[in-house]
């Protein structure tokens, strides 16, 4: 697995989503984040996105279910943020 770094995330993707619903290798976006992700930004299944859990971690994840009510993600990597 490629090393995910804070700078790589922001250099490649200027989007950062939020969810605290993280379970092992799966994460779920709430309806507000999901609508923004799939309807506003038009992300699709297979797209790679970045998010934070609000506890100092940054994640890279692949969209596996782009449902606008609850996006399901497969976590690809996790890194401590710059302030942790």
Biopython code that builds the backbone (N, CA, C, O; Angstrom):
import numpy as np
from Bio.PDB.StructureBuilder import StructureBuilder

atoms = [
    (1, "UNK", "N", (0.847, -1.170, 0.000)),
    (1, "UNK", "CA", (0.000, 0.000, 0.000)),
    (1, "UNK", "C", (0.897, 1.239, 0.000)),
    (1, "UNK", "O", (1.879, 1.306, 0.739)),
    (2, "UNK", "N", (0.551, 2.209, -0.828)),
    (2, "UNK", "CA", (1.318, 3.450, -0.894)),
    (2, "UNK", "C", (1.151, 4.246, 0.396)),
    (2, "UNK", "O", (0.089, 4.230, 1.018)),
    (3, "UNK", "N", (2.202, 4.931, 0.783)),
    (3, "UNK", "CA", (2.140, 5.764, 1.993)),
    (3, "UNK", "C", (1.298, 6.999, 1.706)),
    (3, "UNK", "O", (1.512, 7.708, 0.724)),
    (4, "UNK", "N", (0.355, 7.230, 2.574)),
    (4, "UNK", "CA", (-0.511, 8.394, 2.456)),
    (4, "UNK", "C", (0.034, 9.460, 3.390)),
    (4, "UNK", "O", (0.238, 9.210, 4.578)),
    (5, "UNK", "N", (0.265, 10.637, 2.858)),
    (5, "UNK", "CA", (0.750, 11.730, 3.692)),
    (5, "UNK", "C", (-0.214, 12.897, 3.619)),
    (5, "UNK", "O", (-0.955, 13.051, 2.647)),
    (6, "UNK", "N", (-0.196, 13.707, 4.644)),
    (6, "UNK", "CA", (-1.053, 14.888, 4.710)),
    (6, "UNK", "C", (-0.864, 15.762, 3.474)),
    (6, "UNK", "O", (-1.842, 16.219, 2.884)),
    (7, "UNK", "N", (0.385, 15.997, 3.080)),
    (7, "UNK", "CA", (0.648, 16.856, 1.927)),
    (7, "UNK", "C", (0.170, 16.226, 0.635)),
    (7, "UNK", "O", (-0.339, 16.930, -0.238)),
    (8, "UNK", "N", (0.322, 14.908, 0.487)),
    (8, "UNK", "CA", (-0.165, 14.237, -0.718)),
    (8, "UNK", "C", (-1.667, 14.388, -0.857)),
    (8, "UNK", "O", (-2.177, 14.635, -1.950)),
    (9, "UNK", "N", (-2.368, 14.241, 0.246)),
    (9, "UNK", "CA", (-3.826, 14.338, 0.208)),
    (9, "UNK", "C", (-4.247, 15.705, -0.308)),
    (9, "UNK", "O", (-5.087, 15.791, -1.204)),
    (10, "UNK", "N", (-3.686, 16.767, 0.235)),
    (10, "UNK", "CA", (-4.106, 18.109, -0.159)),
    (10, "UNK", "C", (-3.527, 18.539, -1.496)),
    (10, "UNK", "O", (-4.121, 19.376, -2.176)),
    (11, "UNK", "N", (-2.392, 17.996, -1.890)),
    (11, "UNK", "CA", (-1.832, 18.332, -3.193)),
    (11, "UNK", "C", (-2.663, 17.721, -4.314)),
    (11, "UNK", "O", (-2.825, 18.330, -5.371)),
    (12, "UNK", "N", (-3.187, 16.524, -4.089)),
    (12, "UNK", "CA", (-3.944, 15.829, -5.125)),
    (12, "UNK", "C", (-5.436, 16.123, -5.070)),
    (12, "UNK", "O", (-6.088, 16.202, -6.111)),
    (13, "UNK", "N", (-5.975, 16.283, -3.897)),
    (13, "UNK", "CA", (-7.415, 16.443, -3.726)),
    (13, "UNK", "C", (-7.650, 17.596, -2.759)),
    (13, "UNK", "O", (-7.261, 17.517, -1.594)),
    (14, "UNK", "N", (-8.267, 18.640, -3.221)),
    (14, "UNK", "CA", (-8.501, 19.794, -2.357)),
    (14, "UNK", "C", (-9.846, 19.678, -1.635)),
    (14, "UNK", "O", (-10.455, 20.692, -1.294)),
    (15, "UNK", "N", (-10.299, 18.472, -1.406)),
    (15, "UNK", "CA", (-11.557, 18.217, -0.700)),
    (15, "UNK", "C", (-11.249, 17.397, 0.544)),
    (15, "UNK", "O", (-10.397, 16.508, 0.520)),
    (16, "UNK", "N", (-11.939, 17.698, 1.613)),
    (16, "UNK", "CA", (-11.787, 16.909, 2.827)),
    (16, "UNK", "C", (-13.161, 16.769, 3.462)),
    (16, "UNK", "O", (-13.758, 17.753, 3.900)),
    (17, "UNK", "N", (-13.652, 15.548, 3.509)),
    (17, "UNK", "CA", (-14.947, 15.260, 4.106)),
    (17, "UNK", "C", (-14.762, 14.958, 5.588)),
    (17, "UNK", "O", (-13.639, 14.813, 6.071)),
    (18, "UNK", "N", (-15.889, 14.866, 6.306)),
    (18, "UNK", "CA", (-15.859, 14.543, 7.735)),
    (18, "UNK", "C", (-16.847, 13.418, 8.037)),
    (18, "UNK", "O", (-17.983, 13.431, 7.564)),
    (19, "UNK", "N", (-16.403, 12.461, 8.819)),
    (19, "UNK", "CA", (-17.290, 11.484, 9.437)),
    (19, "UNK", "C", (-16.605, 10.917, 10.668)),
    (19, "UNK", "O", (-15.389, 10.727, 10.687)),
    (20, "UNK", "N", (-17.398, 10.651, 11.691)),
    (20, "UNK", "CA", (-16.854, 9.948, 12.854)),
    (20, "UNK", "C", (-17.382, 8.517, 12.887)),
    (20, "UNK", "O", (-17.199, 7.800, 13.870)),
    (21, "UNK", "N", (-18.037, 8.113, 11.806)),
    (21, "UNK", "CA", (-18.598, 6.772, 11.685)),
    (21, "UNK", "C", (-17.587, 5.877, 10.960)),
    (21, "UNK", "O", (-17.742, 5.578, 9.776)),
    (22, "UNK", "N", (-16.556, 5.457, 11.689)),
    (22, "UNK", "CA", (-15.462, 4.661, 11.145)),
    (22, "UNK", "C", (-15.431, 3.326, 11.877)),
    (22, "UNK", "O", (-15.333, 3.280, 13.103)),
    (23, "UNK", "N", (-15.516, 2.233, 11.107)),
    (23, "UNK", "CA", (-15.512, 0.882, 11.669)),
    (23, "UNK", "C", (-14.473, 0.046, 10.938)),
    (23, "UNK", "O", (-14.703, -0.351, 9.796)),
    (24, "UNK", "N", (-13.351, -0.228, 11.557)),
    (24, "UNK", "CA", (-12.288, -1.050, 10.990)),
    (24, "UNK", "C", (-11.892, -0.532, 9.607)),
    (24, "UNK", "O", (-11.200, 0.483, 9.519)),
    (25, "UNK", "N", (-12.303, -1.189, 8.537)),
    (25, "UNK", "CA", (-11.921, -0.799, 7.171)),
    (25, "UNK", "C", (-13.071, -0.172, 6.394)),
    (25, "UNK", "O", (-12.995, -0.044, 5.172)),
    (26, "UNK", "N", (-14.138, 0.220, 7.093)),
    (26, "UNK", "CA", (-15.316, 0.805, 6.451)),
    (26, "UNK", "C", (-15.667, 2.113, 7.149)),
    (26, "UNK", "O", (-15.525, 2.241, 8.365)),
    (27, "UNK", "N", (-16.124, 3.079, 6.364)),
    (27, "UNK", "CA", (-16.618, 4.341, 6.927)),
    (27, "UNK", "C", (-17.912, 4.699, 6.211)),
    (27, "UNK", "O", (-18.131, 4.305, 5.066)),
    (28, "UNK", "N", (-18.762, 5.449, 6.897)),
    (28, "UNK", "CA", (-20.035, 5.888, 6.336)),
    (28, "UNK", "C", (-20.157, 7.393, 6.496)),
    (28, "UNK", "O", (-19.841, 7.940, 7.553)),
    (29, "UNK", "N", (-20.621, 8.069, 5.433)),
    (29, "UNK", "CA", (-20.922, 9.492, 5.519)),
    (29, "UNK", "C", (-22.382, 9.658, 5.894)),
    (29, "UNK", "O", (-23.227, 8.877, 5.455)),
    (30, "UNK", "N", (-22.691, 10.674, 6.708)),
    (30, "UNK", "CA", (-24.089, 10.979, 7.008)),
    (30, "UNK", "C", (-24.744, 11.570, 5.752)),
    (30, "UNK", "O", (-24.078, 11.765, 4.735)),
    (31, "UNK", "N", (-26.036, 11.851, 5.828)),
    (31, "UNK", "CA", (-26.761, 12.297, 4.643)),
    (31, "UNK", "C", (-26.220, 13.620, 4.093)),
    (31, "UNK", "O", (-26.112, 13.781, 2.877)),
    (32, "UNK", "N", (-25.886, 14.548, 4.956)),
    (32, "UNK", "CA", (-25.383, 15.844, 4.490)),
    (32, "UNK", "C", (-24.064, 15.682, 3.728)),
    (32, "UNK", "O", (-23.911, 16.240, 2.642)),
    (33, "UNK", "N", (-23.116, 14.930, 4.280)),
    (33, "UNK", "CA", (-21.842, 14.700, 3.584)),
    (33, "UNK", "C", (-22.065, 13.886, 2.316)),
    (33, "UNK", "O", (-21.417, 14.131, 1.298)),
    (34, "UNK", "N", (-22.981, 12.916, 2.371)),
    (34, "UNK", "CA", (-23.253, 12.063, 1.217)),
    (34, "UNK", "C", (-23.813, 12.857, 0.048)),
    (34, "UNK", "O", (-23.364, 12.699, -1.087)),
    (35, "UNK", "N", (-24.792, 13.709, 0.322)),
    (35, "UNK", "CA", (-25.376, 14.544, -0.741)),
    (35, "UNK", "C", (-24.297, 15.439, -1.344)),
    (35, "UNK", "O", (-24.210, 15.571, -2.564)),
    (36, "UNK", "N", (-23.486, 16.047, -0.505)),
    (36, "UNK", "CA", (-22.419, 16.916, -1.008)),
    (36, "UNK", "C", (-21.437, 16.119, -1.871)),
    (36, "UNK", "O", (-20.999, 16.591, -2.920)),
    (37, "UNK", "N", (-21.101, 14.929, -1.430)),
    (37, "UNK", "CA", (-20.136, 14.082, -2.140)),
    (37, "UNK", "C", (-20.648, 13.628, -3.508)),
    (37, "UNK", "O", (-19.949, 13.776, -4.511)),
    (38, "UNK", "N", (-21.866, 13.074, -3.554)),
    (38, "UNK", "CA", (-22.335, 12.458, -4.807)),
    (38, "UNK", "C", (-23.207, 13.357, -5.677)),
    (38, "UNK", "O", (-23.237, 13.185, -6.895)),
    (39, "UNK", "N", (-23.909, 14.303, -5.085)),
    (39, "UNK", "CA", (-24.769, 15.172, -5.899)),
    (39, "UNK", "C", (-24.071, 16.475, -6.284)),
    (39, "UNK", "O", (-24.159, 16.915, -7.430)),
    (40, "UNK", "N", (-23.382, 17.087, -5.330)),
    (40, "UNK", "CA", (-22.735, 18.373, -5.601)),
    (40, "UNK", "C", (-21.402, 18.168, -6.319)),
    (40, "UNK", "O", (-21.160, 18.765, -7.368)),
    (41, "UNK", "N", (-20.538, 17.320, -5.753)),
    (41, "UNK", "CA", (-19.210, 17.099, -6.334)),
    (41, "UNK", "C", (-19.190, 15.971, -7.360)),
    (41, "UNK", "O", (-18.188, 15.774, -8.047)),
    (42, "UNK", "N", (-20.285, 15.235, -7.466)),
    (42, "UNK", "CA", (-20.483, 14.180, -8.477)),
    (42, "UNK", "C", (-19.461, 13.049, -8.400)),
    (42, "UNK", "O", (-19.022, 12.527, -9.425)),
    (43, "UNK", "N", (-19.091, 12.681, -7.190)),
    (43, "UNK", "CA", (-18.229, 11.511, -7.026)),
    (43, "UNK", "C", (-19.037, 10.259, -7.327)),
    (43, "UNK", "O", (-20.249, 10.216, -7.113)),
    (44, "UNK", "N", (-18.345, 9.241, -7.827)),
    (44, "UNK", "CA", (-18.974, 7.981, -8.227)),
    (44, "UNK", "C", (-18.283, 6.806, -7.540)),
    (44, "UNK", "O", (-17.249, 6.965, -6.891)),
    (45, "UNK", "N", (-18.874, 5.626, -7.697)),
    (45, "UNK", "CA", (-18.268, 4.400, -7.177)),
    (45, "UNK", "C", (-16.856, 4.256, -7.739)),
    (45, "UNK", "O", (-16.629, 4.433, -8.936)),
    (46, "UNK", "N", (-15.917, 3.935, -6.860)),
    (46, "UNK", "CA", (-14.527, 3.760, -7.260)),
    (46, "UNK", "C", (-13.663, 4.993, -7.082)),
    (46, "UNK", "O", (-12.436, 4.895, -7.094)),
    (47, "UNK", "N", (-14.288, 6.159, -6.915)),
    (47, "UNK", "CA", (-13.512, 7.380, -6.690)),
    (47, "UNK", "C", (-12.819, 7.313, -5.328)),
    (47, "UNK", "O", (-13.340, 6.727, -4.379)),
    (48, "UNK", "N", (-11.651, 7.917, -5.253)),
    (48, "UNK", "CA", (-10.894, 7.995, -4.010)),
    (48, "UNK", "C", (-11.136, 9.373, -3.393)),
    (48, "UNK", "O", (-10.984, 10.396, -4.061)),
    (49, "UNK", "N", (-11.509, 9.388, -2.128)),
    (49, "UNK", "CA", (-11.761, 10.641, -1.409)),
    (49, "UNK", "C", (-10.978, 10.636, -0.097)),
    (49, "UNK", "O", (-10.487, 9.599, 0.350)),
    (50, "UNK", "N", (-10.877, 11.806, 0.501)),
    (50, "UNK", "CA", (-10.194, 11.961, 1.787)),
    (50, "UNK", "C", (-11.185, 12.470, 2.816)),
    (50, "UNK", "O", (-12.090, 13.241, 2.498)),
    (51, "UNK", "N", (-11.003, 12.028, 4.058)),
    (51, "UNK", "CA", (-11.859, 12.528, 5.132)),
    (51, "UNK", "C", (-11.106, 12.517, 6.447)),
    (51, "UNK", "O", (-10.072, 11.863, 6.587)),
    (52, "UNK", "N", (-11.639, 13.249, 7.401)),
    (52, "UNK", "CA", (-11.112, 13.262, 8.759)),
    (52, "UNK", "C", (-12.193, 12.747, 9.699)),
    (52, "UNK", "O", (-13.386, 12.833, 9.405)),
    (53, "UNK", "N", (-11.758, 12.213, 10.831)),
    (53, "UNK", "CA", (-12.719, 11.710, 11.819)),
    (53, "UNK", "C", (-12.917, 12.681, 12.978)),
    (53, "UNK", "O", (-13.663, 12.387, 13.912)),
    (54, "UNK", "N", (-12.257, 13.833, 12.924)),
    (54, "UNK", "CA", (-12.377, 14.810, 13.996)),
    (54, "UNK", "C", (-11.539, 14.480, 15.223)),
    (54, "UNK", "O", (-11.563, 15.217, 16.209)),
    (55, "UNK", "N", (-10.799, 13.381, 15.169)),
    (55, "UNK", "CA", (-9.948, 12.960, 16.295)),
    (55, "UNK", "C", (-8.467, 13.040, 15.927)),
    (55, "UNK", "O", (-7.623, 12.452, 16.604)),
    (56, "UNK", "N", (-8.155, 13.769, 14.853)),
    (56, "UNK", "CA", (-6.765, 13.961, 14.464)),
    (56, "UNK", "C", (-6.250, 13.017, 13.403)),
    (56, "UNK", "O", (-5.052, 13.009, 13.122)),
    (57, "UNK", "N", (-7.121, 12.219, 12.803)),
    (57, "UNK", "CA", (-6.688, 11.295, 11.764)),
    (57, "UNK", "C", (-7.229, 11.715, 10.405)),
    (57, "UNK", "O", (-8.351, 12.210, 10.293)),
    (58, "UNK", "N", (-6.411, 11.508, 9.372)),
    (58, "UNK", "CA", (-6.804, 11.721, 7.986)),
    (58, "UNK", "C", (-6.867, 10.363, 7.308)),
    (58, "UNK", "O", (-6.005, 9.512, 7.526)),
    (59, "UNK", "N", (-7.884, 10.165, 6.489)),
    (59, "UNK", "CA", (-8.101, 8.885, 5.821)),
    (59, "UNK", "C", (-8.169, 9.072, 4.314)),
    (59, "UNK", "O", (-8.570, 10.124, 3.817)),
    (60, "UNK", "N", (-7.770, 8.035, 3.606)),
    (60, "UNK", "CA", (-8.000, 7.917, 2.178)),
    (60, "UNK", "C", (-8.930, 6.725, 2.016)),
    (60, "UNK", "O", (-8.712, 5.677, 2.624)),
    (61, "UNK", "N", (-9.973, 6.881, 1.192)),
    (61, "UNK", "CA", (-10.959, 5.809, 1.066)),
    (61, "UNK", "C", (-11.545, 5.777, -0.338)),
    (61, "UNK", "O", (-11.586, 6.786, -1.041)),
    (62, "UNK", "N", (-11.999, 4.587, -0.725)),
    (62, "UNK", "CA", (-12.651, 4.394, -2.020)),
    (62, "UNK", "C", (-14.151, 4.297, -1.806)),
    (62, "UNK", "O", (-14.611, 3.599, -0.902)),
    (63, "UNK", "N", (-14.912, 4.998, -2.637)),
    (63, "UNK", "CA", (-16.369, 4.933, -2.557)),
    (63, "UNK", "C", (-16.825, 3.579, -3.092)),
    (63, "UNK", "O", (-16.534, 3.231, -4.236)),
    (64, "UNK", "N", (-17.542, 2.815, -2.264)),
    (64, "UNK", "CA", (-18.068, 1.519, -2.700)),
    (64, "UNK", "C", (-19.578, 1.555, -2.899)),
    (64, "UNK", "O", (-20.123, 0.724, -3.625)),
    (65, "UNK", "N", (-20.258, 2.500, -2.269)),
    (65, "UNK", "CA", (-21.703, 2.677, -2.468)),
    (65, "UNK", "C", (-22.013, 4.171, -2.421)),
    (65, "UNK", "O", (-22.081, 4.758, -1.341)),
    (66, "UNK", "N", (-22.204, 4.795, -3.607)),
    (66, "UNK", "CA", (-22.426, 6.239, -3.664)),
    (66, "UNK", "C", (-23.884, 6.640, -3.438)),
    (66, "UNK", "O", (-24.439, 7.414, -4.218)),
    (67, "UNK", "N", (-24.491, 6.130, -2.402)),
    (67, "UNK", "CA", (-25.883, 6.435, -2.081)),
    (67, "UNK", "C", (-25.949, 7.834, -1.466)),
    (67, "UNK", "O", (-25.248, 8.100, -0.490)),
    (68, "UNK", "N", (-26.781, 8.745, -2.015)),
    (68, "UNK", "CA", (-26.841, 10.102, -1.460)),
    (68, "UNK", "C", (-27.409, 10.172, -0.043)),
    (68, "UNK", "O", (-27.333, 11.220, 0.599)),
    (69, "UNK", "N", (-27.977, 9.074, 0.451)),
    (69, "UNK", "CA", (-28.452, 9.054, 1.842)),
    (69, "UNK", "C", (-27.354, 8.611, 2.802)),
    (69, "UNK", "O", (-27.333, 9.033, 3.958)),
    (70, "UNK", "N", (-26.438, 7.760, 2.328)),
    (70, "UNK", "CA", (-25.332, 7.290, 3.165)),
    (70, "UNK", "C", (-24.259, 6.655, 2.280)),
    (70, "UNK", "O", (-24.389, 5.503, 1.866)),
    (71, "UNK", "N", (-23.211, 7.406, 1.996)),
    (71, "UNK", "CA", (-22.095, 6.891, 1.204)),
    (71, "UNK", "C", (-21.313, 5.896, 2.053)),
    (71, "UNK", "O", (-21.003, 6.158, 3.215)),
    (72, "UNK", "N", (-20.997, 4.742, 1.448)),
    (72, "UNK", "CA", (-20.173, 3.732, 2.112)),
    (72, "UNK", "C", (-18.791, 3.750, 1.471)),
    (72, "UNK", "O", (-18.656, 3.781, 0.248)),
    (73, "UNK", "N", (-17.755, 3.729, 2.332)),
    (73, "UNK", "CA", (-16.375, 3.822, 1.868)),
    (73, "UNK", "C", (-15.534, 2.663, 2.378)),
    (73, "UNK", "O", (-15.729, 2.177, 3.492)),
    (74, "UNK", "N", (-14.598, 2.228, 1.547)),
    (74, "UNK", "CA", (-13.590, 1.251, 1.961)),
    (74, "UNK", "C", (-12.333, 2.043, 2.301)),
    (74, "UNK", "O", (-11.780, 2.727, 1.440)),
    (75, "UNK", "N", (-11.881, 1.958, 3.537)),
    (75, "UNK", "CA", (-10.710, 2.719, 3.969)),
    (75, "UNK", "C", (-9.447, 2.103, 3.379)),
    (75, "UNK", "O", (-9.206, 0.902, 3.502)),
    (76, "UNK", "N", (-8.645, 2.952, 2.735)),
    (76, "UNK", "CA", (-7.401, 2.507, 2.120)),
    (76, "UNK", "C", (-6.194, 2.812, 2.994)),
    (76, "UNK", "O", (-5.192, 2.099, 2.945)),
    (77, "UNK", "N", (-6.287, 3.861, 3.786)),
    (77, "UNK", "CA", (-5.168, 4.228, 4.645)),
    (77, "UNK", "C", (-5.568, 5.277, 5.661)),
    (77, "UNK", "O", (-6.567, 5.978, 5.499)),
    (78, "UNK", "N", (-4.763, 5.372, 6.718)),
    (78, "UNK", "CA", (-5.006, 6.342, 7.787)),
    (78, "UNK", "C", (-3.672, 6.931, 8.214)),
    (78, "UNK", "O", (-2.657, 6.237, 8.277)),
    (79, "UNK", "N", (-3.695, 8.222, 8.505)),
    (79, "UNK", "CA", (-2.483, 8.915, 8.939)),
    (79, "UNK", "C", (-2.854, 9.922, 10.017)),
    (79, "UNK", "O", (-3.945, 10.492, 9.998)),
    (80, "UNK", "N", (-1.954, 10.133, 10.944)),
    (80, "UNK", "CA", (-2.167, 11.177, 11.942)),
    (80, "UNK", "C", (-2.038, 12.530, 11.268)),
    (80, "UNK", "O", (-1.136, 12.745, 10.458)),
    (81, "UNK", "N", (-2.939, 13.439, 11.605)),
    (81, "UNK", "CA", (-2.896, 14.786, 11.060)),
    (81, "UNK", "C", (-1.730, 15.572, 11.631)),
    (81, "UNK", "O", (-1.058, 15.101, 12.548)),
    (82, "UNK", "N", (-1.481, 16.764, 11.102)),
    (82, "UNK", "CA", (-0.323, 17.551, 11.535)),
    (82, "UNK", "C", (-0.417, 18.038, 12.975)),
    (82, "UNK", "O", (0.604, 18.360, 13.583)),
    (83, "UNK", "N", (-1.621, 18.096, 13.529)),
    (83, "UNK", "CA", (-1.787, 18.596, 14.898)),
    (83, "UNK", "C", (-1.844, 17.502, 15.944)),
    (83, "UNK", "O", (-1.975, 17.803, 17.130)),
    (84, "UNK", "N", (-1.751, 16.258, 15.551)),
    (84, "UNK", "CA", (-1.892, 15.152, 16.509)),
    (84, "UNK", "C", (-0.541, 14.756, 17.057)),
    (84, "UNK", "O", (-0.451, 13.843, 17.878)),
]
sb = StructureBuilder()
sb.init_structure("model")
sb.init_model(0)
sb.init_chain("A")
sb.init_seg("    ")
for serial, (resi, resn, name, xyz) in enumerate(atoms, 1):
    if name == "N":
        sb.init_residue(resn, " ", resi, " ")
    sb.init_atom(name, np.array(xyz, "f"), 0.0, 1.0, " ", f" {name:<3s}", serial, name[0])
structure = sb.get_structure()
